[in-house]
Amino acid sequence: MKKAGQRPDNITVTAPATIANLGAGFDLLGLAMEAPCDTITASRLSVQKLEFVSDPAFPELPLDTRNVAFYVAKKVYDAISPDTGAEIRLIKKIPPGSGMGGSAASAAAAAVAINTLFGSPFSREELLPFVVQGERLASGSPHADNAAPALLGGLCLLSPGKQMEVLRLPVSERFYWTVVLPACECNTREMRNLLPKMLSLATHTMQAGCLATLVSGLITGQSEWVSRGLHDLIAEPVRAIHIPGFAQVREAALDCGALGCSISGSGPAMFAVADTANTAGTIADAMQQAFREAGLASNAHISPVNTKGTLCTEQSLS
Amino acid sequence: MKKAGQRPDNITVTAPATIANLGAGFDLLGLAMEAPCDTITASRLSVQKLEFVSDPAFPELPLDTRNVAFYVAKKVYDAISPDTGAEIRLIKKIPPGSGMGGSAASAAAAAVAINTLFGSPFSREELLPFVVQGERLASGSPHADNAAPALLGGLCLLSPGKQMEVLRLPVSERFYWTVVLPACECNTREMRNLLPKMLSLATHTMQAGCLATLVSGLITGQSEWVSRGLHDLIAEPVRAIHIPGFAQVREAALDCGALGCSISGSGPAMFAVADTANTAGTIADAMQQAFREAGLASNAHISPVNTKGTLCTEQSLS
């Protein structure tokens, strides 16, 4: 935490959806999309308190710190401990329980908004622990696989060690990512309980080999390696059965030239990766059609990797 | 297999020692050293047969196809099926059972020697299955983690899939690799039997995260990532106890600035990686001293990654 700098009066901050796991990177990798984004607008108040304003599109979201965005805003606000307050408004575009990192995006936007409003005493990296605390509130586990790419952008690897660290890997910008969200929900905690506790050595070696292949492909931009590596032998087999039409949607994506297709986070959103924007569009159509045949409406998003993460898109100074 | 080209009368081929596993890359990664190398010299004979000549330094090595080099030479010879023969002499510098890929080097040198002598009808990649067959003879398992880097050079990843493929990853040439071989032997088959059959999901995630970190570091040349990633939670804990002084040797390497230190292949050789040739030299001294204190003499080799693999170093044409 450094000395506070310039303090705008009003700001708008957007934080992107993220694809966690990326197949072989179960619990390790996350990648930021360009859209959809959650947005926070914040204005400074002369009184020393935080006021939360609801998003009319999600009237069920609580207007207190049970809401991840407001919880993280409060944590950052208390850590800065400024002599003025703020009004915070959340505009939610990433539905909760979608598998697209909605809670991480709301939390990242809130953290950056409060930090910016009070002179940016924290660096981006210093804000990550606040966002991860929000993830603990949202899903019960303080995991950074959505939080890190939502905040920092790009392709993030959670690197184990005495202390877990987030590595922002260099990532080729040539790939296009399609995310399709069907109209159903998966509960993150329940999806986590499905996971096997033990694996065979052979399964470990296969999955680790796929991960190394995928990461090498994403760094170097080699499509063939991404295609070879984008598989998940651990989470996908137990989670896929909770997504209606999973096998057909995946097949539709691969038939249209997707390099790989799997579950985004813990679902129900599914993602695919392609070599060109055109192919990604064709893939989105085919995946949506397959969901429709399984009885589900859906939304699709296509983007290259978002290398910026959470952005302050507007600010005003009096 | 293409049409045979120029056929030299005599050739000399060298194939390098290799470090398999590289810590987190258990059963997946291998890296070629500049030295030591096994050498094959071969001369064409007018009669249609292979003759094997012994290495006086290893009089115990059989002079028939129980010897991996001669076994692979015979396989390649039979596949080419030329109308003349060859005399093959093996000069062995990588001791059997060292964990430095000795059988892979002998096999790679033999395969390239026979192929070159009869006009190079096979590409390097086409020779790999022959070398891997040699590994099956040597250790009971047709594994390519030494064979691929010995033949092709560089850093090789065994990428799983419907068919296992070898990916030659781009690798930073800035690191220096120290390999120290103590005067004791480990039996590859026995060392393989020590491995656990099942792992916890947490162990898998840690090891896979280390592997992704290591591979990212080796591709991009980031020392800190190599240091974070070079750990092995699976093979090292059960194999280290069979290497006298293991913990002290590892500590000595790390104390001298090694980015990481683990078992080379299934041991007893140990390797360390460093940022500079000078540091690698200091590390070699410290590791040898620690082995000495454990009662073992040792040999050390230091080199950057060998990107060439098996080389034809000399040939004559009449």
Interface residues (C-beta under 8 A of the other chain):
Chain A: A24 G25 F26 D27 L28 L29 L157 L158 S159 P160 G161 E165 L167 L169 P170 L195 P196 K197 M198 L199 S200 L201 T203 H204 T205 M206 Q207 A208 G209 C210 L211 A212 T213 V215 S216 I219 T220 W225 R228 G229 I234
Chain B: A24 G25 F26 D27 L28 L29 L157 L158 S159 P160 G161 E165 L167 L169 P170 L195 P196 K197 M198 L199 S200 L201 T203 H204 T205 M206 Q207 A208 G209 C210 L211 A212 T213 V215 S216 I219 T220 W225 R228 G229 I234
